[in-house]
Amino acid sequence: MLRRIDTSRNMSRFWSARLQPSLFEEVLLVRNWGRIGSRGQERSYWFSTRQAALSAFEKITVAKRRRGYTAESSQEAGRLACGQIS
C-alpha cells in the first residue's frame, strides 16, 4: 500500500496492488487506487507467468514512488482498511 498526501493541493490518495492466481493458470495483477477513505477504483491485468506479473508490478511501483507515493506502516494500513483514516 502506497499513499500520497499533499495538504496544499487537497490531495489524499492511495494505491495498492496484489498478485493472485486465476482459474486458467494465469496470474492477475489487481490494482486499487483512489482517495483515502473511499473504496477507490480497481483494475485487473492478466499475465501468462508470475514473473511477467512481478515485472509489471515493480515497474508500476517505481513510477508511483517517483511521483511522491510512500509506503505506510501496517498499523495505518489497518486503520485505512477499516475506514478510520479519512
N, C-alpha and C positions, 0 to 999 in steps of 0.2 A: 504494500500500500504506500503510495506516494501522495503528497499533498503540496499545495502551493497556496500561501496566504499572503496577500498584499492589501493591507487595510486602506492605503491611499487610493487604490483602484477599486475598492469594494470587491476584491477577488478572494474567494474561499473555495478552492477546488480540490477534488481528489481524483486519483487514478489508480486502478488496480488491475491485475491480470493473473490468470491461473491457467495451468495446463490440465486437461482431463482427457481420458480416453473416449473415443466414440464407439458406437455399436459396430462399426465397419472396419475395425482395426486401424483407424487413423487417430490422429491427435488433434484436439481442439485447443486453440488459444482463445480464451474468453476474456475480453477486456471490458471493464466497467469504469465509467467516468461521469463526473458531474459536479454540482455544487455540494459542498459539505452540508449534511443534514437532509439531503434528498436521496432518492433511490438512484438517480442518475440514469444513464443510458448504458446499454450492453450490446456488444457485437462479438460474434464468434468467427474465427478463421480456421479453416480445415487444412491440415498438413498430413502428408503421407508418412513422415517419420518424426520421431520425437526430437531428433537433432535439428531438423528444419524448424520445428516449432520453437525450440530453445533459442536458436539463432535469431528468429524474428522477435522473440520476447526480449532478448538482450539489446537488440538494435533499437527497439521502441523505448526501452528503459533508459538507455543512454541519451536518446533525444529528449525525453521528458526531464531528465536531470539537467541537461544543458539549458532548458527553458525555465529552470528555477524550482522544479519539484524536488522535495526532500523526503526521506523516509521518516516515518513516525514511530514512536515507541509502541510496543504491543499493548500497553495499558490504554493509550489513546485510541488505538485501533478498535479495541473492545468497546470503548465508550462511543466511538463513531458508529459502530455497527448497531448499537442499542439506541442510537438517536439522541444521545446525551450531549453531543457537541453540535453546535449549530453555527 
